[in-house]
């Protein structure tokens, strides 16, 4: 059974634009997925990247065109300048980690709920009420928002270290159990082809 480690950030617009395609691909191939939320700004600084606010105007200008274009292509709503971005991604990430440990709900839906809340619904995913709402809507106990915070913090930090050590440098970033790496929501087709033995 193939396995995919999914490194992502709950505030990443490109993780949002991935939608639920990873989950569809995993189901198609009988693959398991481990969700590994991380601090994307720290990942940038550790791997030679630059936070959006510090990028050259050429890169800023391209991003301003590309994000809305990718959203239209995916048929998804997108607020290019959301009211609550950037925000503290730790609370939603800790909840994601706690939910994965607890089980019982839909992790793909939960990840996408956090991302959609940020990029399409003008909600602050650092707020406890928003975290609890996303947990409940995805079939998890909303009280997970208040449990396992120390373990969540440790795993969140460990996910960053693992991402750096395994070659990741952005989000979304997918690594298979055979070590194949795919960066970006626009590489999900290649991940699908790889799992099909075509690439």
GITA-V492049 format. One record per run of one state. SS is the DSSP state (@ for helix, = for strand, . for the rest). FROM is the first residue (numbers start at 1). LEN is the number of residues. If there is no record, write none. Layout:
# GITA-V492049
SS/FROM/LEN
SS/FROM/LEN
This chain:
# GITA-V492049
./1/2
=/3/6
./9/4
@/13/5
./18/3
@/21/9
./30/2
=/32/6
./38/2
@/40/7
./47/5
@/52/3
./55/2
@/57/18
./75/15
@/90/13
./103/4
@/107/13
./120/8
@/128/10
./138/4
@/142/5
./147/2
@/149/18
./167/6
=/173/4
./177/4
=/181/3
./184/1
@/185/11
./196/4
